[in-house]
Amino acid sequence: MWQAMNMLLRDSAEYLNESKVGCMMDLRPISEINEEYLSPRVINTHYRLDVLPQEFRRSRTVLGTCHMV
């Protein structure tokens, strides 16, 4: 899903060679991700929507969810 979202964001079908771990909110503080990756960016997480920081609801953020059952 992370690769597909990045392809849509870049308007390119080219595979991104970066690891999604760099944008993994579960592993790094959001402040570090914001400093390292320019906006707009795709942030990866396993968190449920209701436990994400409030800043996601206040800003111009597009959230896409994919839940594997």
Beta strands, then each sheet from edge to edge (+ up, - down):
end
